[in-house]
């Protein structure tokens, strides 16, 4: 008996040492649909809720239950967390964190307002957004704009630890939400438009001590790539794959930043995320494939070592960042049940891969307007296997520097930006907020200076020729790569989606509407105009037996940067200001949390 007890104690100590308890806590919390415990809803990035009190039959009866003003007037991306009776969320710069009492219509339990140098604001490329906080082990984790990662006591808001993840003087900032995996907090870095070299870093949840860091490019010791064991499309990547497709030392300012979402498969112990555009936007200045920008990564959660990697857009010429969410599902493809990963890339292709091996299964356009490439080569015997087949007419490198390449679809903000999709295991469909926008793109030579913009291109944006809508909200079958239904929207859909067991899918619009549609047909069932444009992500929770839906409104982000920053030059905001000029006719700045419930429930 003593031996059994001793072994149990040793096992328990081992679990505590590797942080498994924190991981088990989050897995338990996310299984209870009353909570919204992770920034992504769950580790799989489904953004699906089993709550079904609100249905396609009664959603028309939704009404605002209570509201809360955030006190900040820039773009509100991200979404609240709900843990038991408390809601937590963060604002754009200065990144205020609120803890609200759900027993008292959002009474403030505590408020944390970091003191940050406002000089970080002009270093943030596309508005002063943040995409939310994380929770684990009685702590709320915040990634500040100035790259400070802070752990706060969830009960009091007091600082437990803080660590600096980067240097704004070099262009390094933070916009992404942390993700807690096992005993570590994972966080990326922003600043691709300033020549920042991307990375994902893991910090110990209890102490804030750095556990590992994996860069997007550089020698194998930096990327944590094993030249023999790490594979790309089934083959070993070989030595120094993160430097040998760069000219000289360009990889040191190579971009590939990591400001998107992180997902995790506990069974495989792998984390998945995407890396962004190479620096500069002028492709002539950086010949080669520029690995490993524009890639999907599968890393070991404990060590950061890379199991497999896939580059979607080699030698990017259009700023098609690959940072969008990785959605993990189990579905049958070709008669075989697989653990798959689905990714809706900025480049306009929806990818389905085997997430165990990295095998490419599907790559199809999820917006018919996409024209920069004809297709992704799916022939395994071809030299261009897995690569997009670029149309010379829409290649910005083909024209060369100081030549304006016109009519490229999608625009640099992609067929979808970071605004996350949702997935329903009931319909086996993904619900995707999209941009329906094209561009003219003129690259020019630019020199690198640390902390200064390193863009090298002028853009203008507009809807596809002959069309007026700049967005669609679609349902997508990832098993075959086809649109099931599509709803037009006047502006890009810059809000994250939410699917529920009530056969309802929610999303927000840049004009400020919260909308609900039928999950099977796409029929619009409900809409409500919130105080400002919505670029936040819809979430739901249950409290005292009642289901609520919550959304942050506050126009901004890349699409709304003209309003958010008061810009009027059509080419400002990296080309977005002119494309979205009409948005000012429909909404204005604000920062509001709106919580909905069924009338009379």
Phi, psi and omega in degrees: 000316180300320181297318179297316179297320180297317179297321179296318179296319179297316179298318180296320179296320180296319179297318180294324183294322182265009173077016182297330181300317178299320180294316179297324177300314181292321178298319178295315181298319184286342176284341178268107186295347177294332180268164161230092198266341181239154176304328182266005183087307173210173182296336183275356182064032180285325188050046178241140177239137177282355177298137185223018176294321175270121186235173177294344179275324187247001183300337178298344182265010177295141175219155175298130178267319175196160181228164180211127177274130184277342181081010181231142187243043172235186187295126181258092172267177181080191184204161177289161164255151171231120176237105181064241184263010185235138174251137179235138171203164180239160181251170168301176178316128018269020175065051174293137173249129178247142167244118186246142182274111181287346176281354185219045176048041173087025175300139183286117175278316172202163182219129177245122179235103182291152175263106182243149177290121181296351177294348177288337186300309181292348178274350180273118192300313196224057180093164187266042187284161165221153188250020170116175181250165175242162178230142168186146171053041179071018181235146168256127183253126181240132170259109183281162179302324183278014178078003175290127176259123188238135171254123182248145173294121186296337181273327188241338184084002180286151183285126175270313173202161174213151181213146179268125184263349182193189185227107179302334178297339177261004181095002181277125178223180177226132173232349188272161176274138174293160172227127179268124179231118185055235184264014184237152170259123180259137181213143177263199181215146177250164175127024180301332180279004177238015179074023178287139175272121186291155178198159166241133184236140177251128178243141179299128184298325184278325189242340186083004180287138181293128180264313176199161175219130177242120180275160178281332176213164185126182177297164184303328179293335178274318184278345185063034176265134172264117187300336181262326186265331178283131183243155170229118184053040173088356182241145176303142185283339180083170184294141173050044179294340179275001178232334191280000171248021175243152177272119179060228181262021182300334181299338182292337176236040195273357181079224183066036183289168200227058189261016180262208188263152179242130175243169189209135173250106182298328181291320180270346185056041179242139172256147184232140177196176180238153175252153190265201188291150171286153177258137004269177176287348178275104187292336181296331183281350184222072179300154179106176182285344178057047176288145001247056166288165173057038189234156170263129184246141170237109183244148172294131185294329184278319188250341185083357181296143187271124176276309176211163183209148179219121178268120184277319184233081178299142180048058181307135180240007192223002186065046179269068180313141180260030190273354185299162190299152173254117184259123186257121180222168171243114182219162180266121178235125182060034179080002183241129177287128184227151167273111187242163176235130177242135185220126177261102189277156176302331184289357175097359178256137173265120185254139170236125180232154168287117187281351174282316188250341185085009179295134179278122184252320183217140172210103184223154179289133177254010166222122182300342182284345184303124184228353185292337176222148179283321182189174168262130183291117182256007180278110184295341179271356183275148176294336181259019180307130178084356183259147174288142178267101190284138175275118185307325181301332184249016176272120180286338176282329180298318178287324179094179182296146176062023174242129183272108177273123190252154171073028179280131178232127004277174173289176183301330179285359169081169171290342169204137174261209187293345183303116194282146174281176172229163181223133176251120175292346179283320179260346187057037178240148172262140180247117198237120172281127187231161170257141178237071193223140178243177185205161162255142191219118180238106179281149176217159184288138182219146178256153183268129169226126183306129178086358179250152180305137182230061187265291177080034175199148174245134185233154164224147186233151183192164177292162175304150184305130178083002180236158181243338181282137180256006180205159172221150170245119191237159167253134189231134174262107185284345180291327182238347179078053181224146173284128179270315171209160184213131177249129179284144172229144183301317178245168176307145174273102186255021180249149173284150184263160175223126173253146182227164178289352177276014181066030180237140172239131181250149169201168180242162180240161180294337174287338179117006180277133160273126181240149174234133180231159177289128185296331184271325188247339184084000180301131178287127185249338187195147168207149180217133182273114177275172188295340181211169179302146185257120169235009177273180184248130183289137175224166179219155179204170176239137178218125181051045174081003182242135177274135178238153173238133183231147179212139171269126172249151184157097189295148181161217185070187182298313182296325183257019186295332178300313177291314186297321185252004179067036182268143181235338178298123183304331180271355180289170182062035181054039174095354187279333188300314180292320182296329184246025183300325183290347182299330181294347176280351188241337185203168176217179187295150177183169176213099187222136168265125177241128182245128185248152173210165178290136179298128175085355180280000000 
